[in-house]
């Protein structure tokens, strides 16, 4: 069972904005070599693979 709490784990407020750190932070999940880009490439590579016509695929 999962539940969602609308609380932050740490109550941290930055003193001032840091655009360099923000850019680095955004690169990890969605940048050019980020996790989302990698997953999408891997997914579409799997879609483009063809199986033999006579081979049955069981799930």
Residue, then its C-alpha position, 0 to 999 in steps of 0.5 A: x500500500x502506498x500513500x502520498x504525504x505533501x511534506x518535504x523531507x528537508x525544510x531547506x530554503x536557498x539564500x539566492x538562485x543558482x542557475x549553474x546548479x539548476x542546469x546541472x540538476x536538470x541534466x540528470x533526468x532529461x538532458x542529452x545523456x540523461x535517464x529519460x533520453x536513455x530509456x526512450x532510446x532503449x525502448x524504441x530500439x527494442x520496438x525496431x527489432x524484428x523477430x523471425x516470422x516462424x518464431x513464437x514469442x511467449x510472454 
